[in-house]
Amino acid sequence: MKYGLDNFIADPPFSAIIGIILVVGLESVGRFFQRFFWFEYYSENRWLQYQNIVFGILLLSSVIFPIALFGFYLNYAFDFICGLLLVFGVMRFKQKFTLIPFYKKKDIIEVIILAFFFLYALVALGPVTNADSLHYHIGVAIETLSLGHFPICEEWFHCRLAGSGEVLNALGLAFGSEQFGSLLQFAGLVSIYGLIRFYRSSAESELGKFLGLLFLTTPILLFLVPSSKPQLYPIALTSFAFVLILEIEHAKNEKIKDLLYGATIALLIVSFTVKFSFILSLAVLGSLAFYFRSERRTVIKTFSITAFAILLLLFPFLIWKIGAYSGNIRETILSPLPGAFYGREKFLGFLRSYSDSIFTWPVSLLIPNSLGGISTILGVGVFFPLFANKDFILRNFPKYSGVISFVVLTLLLGQSSSRFFLEPFLWLIILTKISLINENNLINSKRFLAFKIVVFIQACLVLASLIVGVYALTPGSISLAQRAKVMLKTADGYDLFLQLKDLLPKNAKIVSSSLSTKSLATYSSYSFDWNPYVRDEESQTREYLKFMKDKKITHLIFPDGKNNFEGCYGNIIFEGKTHSANRNPFNPNIEYSFFVAELRYELLPDCYDFSRLKK
């Protein structure tokens, strides 16, 4: 079995090239099936042509996720699917295709838009350095490939949150591309841009151009695009679904209405399988779609389409989760952590209370903690919905009620971090744009001009940050030496596990306090993820120590200093120094010492010092 990200990727630049071809192949698949399902509708709507990759993700995820869950010849399936995507990608390139839109007539806004696309594409090509990605988004992908099926996690709490997004990451790694996940994020960026720029407006529309720029200058994209954390492309799925709901209301052809409704429900369900937090999108937008589609004569058909989509796309995931974690159907649907295990409630509390800002909502959407925190906010675009026509709001009350419900439920049940409000922010931009299409006086007013100026100032800040990101990350896709340099500086844990490479026996089983252990360690590893959530309770801690004993873990890797395992040590194998690493140039890398000790697992749990548990 292989362990460690470095053992799963092709040498640069081939890793990035493979990722690009796979994504283009996915676009080709989405384009073919969109034309197959609704050719005339597809040809008439330019914004729909930007959804090819999103549609491809919908189809791909629907196929490979059940295969991964139940381990149906996973590696053979990945090889076959990757091979097809590579062939389709090469063929698509021969058609002079490009993911980034180019226009014959260019003005200053078009040039700025192209600059943003170019820079976002470059940062997406950098190696995986994001802390969350290295923790479990890539870690679960590697486990999936190593095991031949989606992992069942006992001690690794964050792994329990994984879904179809991690399987897509695994698909990229199966063919040597670590950039596949971040390129899907970039594809999500293109998809959302197409909706905002072209839905209900022409390519020449000045308002459409401005709103396209407004979206591209949203600061939180700096965090989302160069990451294998599957969040931006699921937002593209739900935003696509939102626009399809608007289309359902106005479509006159019954067949098209059925196709639109079916696609909407499918997009929402797949987004939910990517990440549990999209259950709110599924509930709110699913209800809106049902409201606009179900009439007295169509309600049975609408129910049937819904039931079929759930049975095909969601049921396998629910059945797998019930079997893996012993939860019931209700909590499997409504909780990100079904089943009973020690530390569950504290971990849930951590997830719900997490915030990346010291400011309370909604100030946290606009103002970062520091200059280095600019990638955690939505920015000045949050003021754009205030320009909406009041009569339009009243006429579209159900849609606005859905958006407001989403915001309220997120505040009550989820995190207050800005990225969880990106969806309603995008939906409001689309609605506000529609309301302003004929409001020339307002668009040309001094108030709107002042808003434009502020957006351009924000654009300058985000553009500068992107340039810094390209300088810091993109060279890592050029050569092995450059990749190592980038990883050492920006990927936390890379230096530590590079020092330990080939130091331990090949059959070593390690546990480490580093969050990137599962992604970067070149040995069989187990997570220490459980410790912060049970360390106050001796009885709960004992259960996870028994797990370590049962798995016969042979080595501990911890920062130097006193810890509760001292009575369990065998020989000290290695002592060294390493440093924290991060992608933010405003956050310093801090040096610290660490050690590697043999673990006398047969003495667990009694050798553990319970007297020093946190009080």
BELNOR-V559002 format. One record per residue. N is the residue number from 1. PHI is phi in whole degrees, 0 to 359 (999 if undefined). BURIAL is 1 if it has 16 or more other C-alpha atoms within 10 Angstrom, else 0. Layout:
# BELNOR-V559002
n | phi | burial
N | PHI | BURIAL
N | PHI | BURIAL
This chain:
# BELNOR-V559002
n | phi | burial
1 | 999 | 0
2 | 260 | 0
3 | 225 | 1
4 | 91 | 1
5 | 305 | 1
6 | 301 | 1
7 | 274 | 0
8 | 247 | 1
9 | 245 | 1
10 | 285 | 1
11 | 297 | 1
12 | 298 | 1
13 | 269 | 1
14 | 294 | 1
15 | 302 | 1
16 | 291 | 1
17 | 298 | 1
18 | 299 | 1
19 | 300 | 1
20 | 298 | 1
21 | 295 | 1
22 | 298 | 1
23 | 293 | 1
24 | 295 | 1
25 | 298 | 1
26 | 295 | 1
27 | 297 | 1
28 | 296 | 1
29 | 297 | 1
30 | 298 | 1
31 | 296 | 1
32 | 299 | 0
33 | 285 | 0
34 | 296 | 1
35 | 295 | 0
36 | 291 | 0
37 | 284 | 0
38 | 209 | 0
39 | 299 | 0
40 | 296 | 0
41 | 298 | 0
42 | 295 | 1
43 | 292 | 0
44 | 277 | 0
45 | 238 | 0
46 | 297 | 1
47 | 299 | 1
48 | 290 | 1
49 | 289 | 1
50 | 277 | 1
51 | 260 | 1
52 | 302 | 1
53 | 291 | 1
54 | 300 | 1
55 | 295 | 1
56 | 296 | 1
57 | 298 | 1
58 | 304 | 1
59 | 290 | 1
60 | 297 | 1
61 | 298 | 1
62 | 298 | 1
63 | 272 | 0
64 | 276 | 1
65 | 294 | 1
66 | 299 | 1
67 | 299 | 1
68 | 292 | 1
69 | 301 | 1
70 | 255 | 1
71 | 66 | 1
72 | 279 | 0
73 | 49 | 0
74 | 302 | 1
75 | 296 | 1
76 | 295 | 0
77 | 296 | 1
78 | 298 | 1
79 | 299 | 0
80 | 295 | 0
81 | 293 | 1
82 | 298 | 1
83 | 299 | 0
84 | 297 | 0
85 | 297 | 1
86 | 295 | 1
87 | 296 | 0
88 | 297 | 1
89 | 295 | 1
90 | 297 | 0
91 | 297 | 1
92 | 292 | 1
93 | 298 | 0
94 | 293 | 0
95 | 269 | 0
96 | 56 | 0
97 | 271 | 0
98 | 214 | 0
99 | 288 | 1
100 | 270 | 0
101 | 288 | 0
102 | 239 | 0
103 | 236 | 0
104 | 291 | 0
105 | 267 | 0
106 | 241 | 0
107 | 241 | 0
108 | 298 | 0
109 | 294 | 0
110 | 299 | 1
111 | 297 | 0
112 | 296 | 1
113 | 300 | 1
114 | 298 | 1
115 | 297 | 0
116 | 298 | 1
117 | 302 | 1
118 | 299 | 0
119 | 289 | 1
120 | 298 | 1
121 | 298 | 1
122 | 294 | 1
123 | 291 | 1
124 | 293 | 1
125 | 275 | 1
126 | 290 | 1
127 | 292 | 1
128 | 285 | 1
129 | 230 | 1
130 | 301 | 1
131 | 298 | 1
132 | 297 | 1
133 | 299 | 1
134 | 288 | 1
135 | 287 | 1
136 | 229 | 1
137 | 291 | 1
138 | 270 | 1
139 | 302 | 1
140 | 292 | 1
141 | 299 | 1
142 | 294 | 1
143 | 300 | 1
144 | 299 | 1
145 | 291 | 1
146 | 291 | 1
147 | 275 | 0
148 | 85 | 1
149 | 198 | 1
150 | 296 | 1
151 | 285 | 1
152 | 260 | 1
153 | 247 | 1
154 | 264 | 1
155 | 265 | 1
156 | 262 | 1
157 | 298 | 1
158 | 295 | 1
159 | 299 | 1
160 | 294 | 1
161 | 272 | 1
162 | 289 | 1
163 | 208 | 1
164 | 293 | 1
165 | 297 | 1
166 | 291 | 1
167 | 292 | 1
168 | 295 | 1
169 | 300 | 1
170 | 296 | 1
171 | 300 | 1
172 | 297 | 1
173 | 294 | 1
174 | 300 | 1
175 | 249 | 1
176 | 91 | 1
177 | 251 | 1
178 | 279 | 1
179 | 273 | 1
180 | 302 | 1
181 | 297 | 1
182 | 288 | 1
183 | 291 | 1
184 | 294 | 1
185 | 298 | 1
186 | 297 | 1
187 | 298 | 1
188 | 298 | 1
189 | 301 | 1
190 | 298 | 1
191 | 300 | 1
192 | 295 | 1
193 | 302 | 1
194 | 299 | 1
195 | 294 | 1
196 | 289 | 1
197 | 284 | 1
198 | 249 | 1
199 | 291 | 1
200 | 63 | 1
201 | 208 | 1
202 | 273 | 0
203 | 296 | 0
204 | 272 | 0
205 | 298 | 0
206 | 294 | 0
207 | 295 | 1
208 | 299 | 1
209 | 300 | 1
210 | 297 | 1
211 | 290 | 1
212 | 300 | 1
213 | 293 | 1
214 | 303 | 1
215 | 295 | 1
216 | 295 | 1
217 | 265 | 1
218 | 294 | 1
219 | 301 | 1
220 | 294 | 1
221 | 296 | 1
222 | 300 | 1
223 | 275 | 1
224 | 282 | 1
225 | 294 | 1
226 | 275 | 1
227 | 216 | 1
228 | 267 | 1
229 | 285 | 1
230 | 283 | 1
231 | 229 | 1
232 | 287 | 1
233 | 287 | 1
234 | 295 | 1
235 | 294 | 1
236 | 296 | 1
237 | 299 | 1
238 | 287 | 1
239 | 291 | 1
240 | 301 | 1
241 | 298 | 1
242 | 299 | 1
243 | 293 | 1
244 | 297 | 1
245 | 297 | 1
246 | 298 | 1
247 | 289 | 1
248 | 303 | 1
249 | 298 | 0
250 | 254 | 0
251 | 293 | 0
252 | 258 | 0
253 | 278 | 0
254 | 296 | 0
255 | 297 | 0
256 | 297 | 1
257 | 301 | 1
258 | 297 | 1
259 | 296 | 0
260 | 297 | 1
261 | 294 | 1
262 | 299 | 1
263 | 296 | 1
264 | 300 | 1
265 | 296 | 1
266 | 297 | 1
267 | 300 | 1
268 | 291 | 1
269 | 294 | 1
270 | 296 | 1
271 | 299 | 1
272 | 294 | 1
273 | 290 | 1
274 | 288 | 1
275 | 207 | 1
276 | 300 | 1
277 | 301 | 1
278 | 282 | 1
279 | 297 | 1
280 | 293 | 1
281 | 298 | 1
282 | 299 | 1
283 | 290 | 0
284 | 287 | 1
285 | 288 | 1
286 | 298 | 1
287 | 294 | 0
288 | 296 | 1
289 | 298 | 1
290 | 296 | 1
291 | 298 | 0
292 | 280 | 1
293 | 263 | 1
294 | 277 | 0
295 | 243 | 0
296 | 305 | 0
297 | 273 | 0
298 | 242 | 0
299 | 296 | 0
300 | 294 | 0
301 | 297 | 0
302 | 295 | 1
303 | 300 | 0
304 | 296 | 0
305 | 298 | 1
306 | 298 | 1
307 | 297 | 0
308 | 296 | 0
309 | 296 | 1
310 | 296 | 1
311 | 298 | 0
312 | 281 | 0
313 | 257 | 1
314 | 253 | 1
315 | 303 | 0
316 | 302 | 1
317 | 295 | 1
318 | 295 | 1
319 | 298 | 1
320 | 298 | 1
321 | 297 | 1
322 | 297 | 1
323 | 292 | 0
324 | 283 | 1
325 | 240 | 1
326 | 61 | 0
327 | 272 | 1
328 | 270 | 0
329 | 298 | 0
330 | 295 | 0
331 | 285 | 0
332 | 293 | 1
333 | 281 | 1
334 | 261 | 0
335 | 235 | 0
336 | 287 | 1
337 | 229 | 1
338 | 291 | 1
339 | 88 | 1
340 | 249 | 0
341 | 204 | 0
342 | 296 | 1
343 | 95 | 1
344 | 300 | 1
345 | 293 | 0
346 | 292 | 0
347 | 293 | 1
348 | 300 | 0
349 | 298 | 0
350 | 298 | 0
351 | 298 | 0
352 | 284 | 1
353 | 266 | 0
354 | 297 | 0
355 | 215 | 1
356 | 259 | 1
357 | 218 | 1
358 | 276 | 0
359 | 269 | 0
360 | 278 | 0
361 | 289 | 0
362 | 265 | 0
363 | 301 | 0
364 | 295 | 1
365 | 286 | 1
366 | 245 | 1
367 | 243 | 1
368 | 278 | 1
369 | 300 | 0
370 | 203 | 0
371 | 298 | 0
372 | 289 | 0
373 | 265 | 1
374 | 299 | 1
375 | 280 | 1
376 | 252 | 1
377 | 239 | 1
378 | 273 | 1
379 | 86 | 1
380 | 290 | 1
381 | 299 | 1
382 | 297 | 1
383 | 274 | 0
384 | 301 | 1
385 | 301 | 1
386 | 291 | 0
387 | 275 | 0
388 | 298 | 1
389 | 292 | 1
390 | 296 | 0
391 | 297 | 0
392 | 297 | 0
393 | 299 | 1
394 | 295 | 0
395 | 289 | 0
396 | 245 | 0
397 | 303 | 0
398 | 301 | 0
399 | 291 | 1
400 | 294 | 1
401 | 297 | 0
402 | 298 | 1
403 | 296 | 1
404 | 297 | 0
405 | 299 | 0
406 | 300 | 1
407 | 297 | 1
408 | 296 | 0
409 | 295 | 0
410 | 296 | 1
411 | 294 | 1
412 | 279 | 0
413 | 248 | 0
414 | 243 | 1
415 | 269 | 1
416 | 266 | 1
417 | 296 | 1
418 | 301 | 1
419 | 297 | 1
420 | 279 | 1
421 | 246 | 1
422 | 295 | 1
423 | 299 | 1
424 | 298 | 1
425 | 300 | 1
426 | 292 | 1
427 | 298 | 1
428 | 291 | 1
429 | 300 | 1
430 | 295 | 1
431 | 297 | 1
432 | 295 | 1
433 | 301 | 1
434 | 299 | 1
435 | 290 | 1
436 | 258 | 1
437 | 304 | 0
438 | 253 | 0
439 | 263 | 0
440 | 296 | 0
441 | 297 | 0
442 | 292 | 0
443 | 298 | 1
444 | 265 | 0
445 | 284 | 0
446 | 294 | 0
447 | 297 | 0
448 | 288 | 0
449 | 297 | 0
450 | 297 | 0
451 | 297 | 0
452 | 301 | 1
453 | 298 | 0
454 | 297 | 0
455 | 297 | 1
456 | 294 | 1
457 | 296 | 0
458 | 299 | 1
459 | 301 | 1
460 | 296 | 0
461 | 295 | 0
462 | 292 | 1
463 | 298 | 1
464 | 297 | 0
465 | 295 | 1
466 | 296 | 1
467 | 298 | 0
468 | 298 | 0
469 | 297 | 1
470 | 298 | 1
471 | 298 | 0
472 | 278 | 1
473 | 249 | 1
474 | 298 | 1
475 | 304 | 1
476 | 294 | 1
477 | 265 | 1
478 | 267 | 1
479 | 208 | 0
480 | 297 | 0
481 | 296 | 0
482 | 293 | 1
483 | 297 | 1
484 | 300 | 1
485 | 297 | 1
486 | 294 | 1
487 | 296 | 1
488 | 298 | 1
489 | 274 | 1
490 | 238 | 1
491 | 253 | 1
492 | 294 | 1
493 | 98 | 1
494 | 295 | 1
495 | 297 | 1
496 | 300 | 1
497 | 284 | 1
498 | 293 | 0
499 | 293 | 0
500 | 270 | 1
501 | 301 | 0
502 | 67 | 0
503 | 279 | 0
504 | 258 | 1
505 | 300 | 0
506 | 298 | 0
507 | 267 | 0
508 | 297 | 1
509 | 238 | 1
510 | 243 | 1
511 | 229 | 1
512 | 218 | 1
513 | 280 | 0
514 | 287 | 1
515 | 290 | 1
516 | 266 | 1
517 | 304 | 1
518 | 295 | 1
519 | 272 | 1
520 | 250 | 1
521 | 290 | 1
522 | 264 | 1
523 | 230 | 1
524 | 301 | 1
525 | 225 | 1
526 | 229 | 1
527 | 274 | 1
528 | 259 | 1
529 | 301 | 1
530 | 288 | 1
531 | 303 | 1
532 | 297 | 0
533 | 257 | 1
534 | 229 | 1
535 | 293 | 1
536 | 275 | 1
537 | 238 | 0
538 | 295 | 0
539 | 296 | 0
540 | 288 | 1
541 | 299 | 1
542 | 302 | 1
543 | 296 | 1
544 | 283 | 1
545 | 292 | 1
546 | 296 | 1
547 | 299 | 1
548 | 298 | 1
549 | 293 | 1
550 | 297 | 0
551 | 277 | 0
552 | 56 | 1
553 | 292 | 1
554 | 258 | 1
555 | 219 | 1
556 | 250 | 1
557 | 231 | 1
558 | 223 | 1
559 | 300 | 1
560 | 297 | 0
561 | 134 | 0
562 | 293 | 0
563 | 208 | 0
564 | 287 | 0
565 | 267 | 1
566 | 303 | 0
567 | 286 | 0
568 | 255 | 1
569 | 289 | 1
570 | 259 | 0
571 | 283 | 0
572 | 277 | 0
573 | 279 | 0
574 | 201 | 0
575 | 229 | 0
576 | 205 | 0
577 | 236 | 0
578 | 216 | 1
579 | 215 | 1
580 | 291 | 1
581 | 220 | 1
582 | 204 | 1
583 | 272 | 1
584 | 273 | 1
585 | 293 | 0
586 | 274 | 0
587 | 256 | 0
588 | 288 | 0
589 | 273 | 1
590 | 255 | 0
591 | 277 | 0
592 | 209 | 0
593 | 265 | 0
594 | 216 | 1
595 | 218 | 1
596 | 238 | 1
597 | 234 | 1
598 | 292 | 1
599 | 252 | 1
600 | 275 | 1
601 | 299 | 1
602 | 293 | 1
603 | 273 | 0
604 | 290 | 1
605 | 269 | 1
606 | 290 | 0
607 | 285 | 1
608 | 288 | 1
609 | 274 | 0
610 | 286 | 1
611 | 292 | 0
612 | 257 | 0
613 | 299 | 0
614 | 298 | 0
615 | 267 | 0
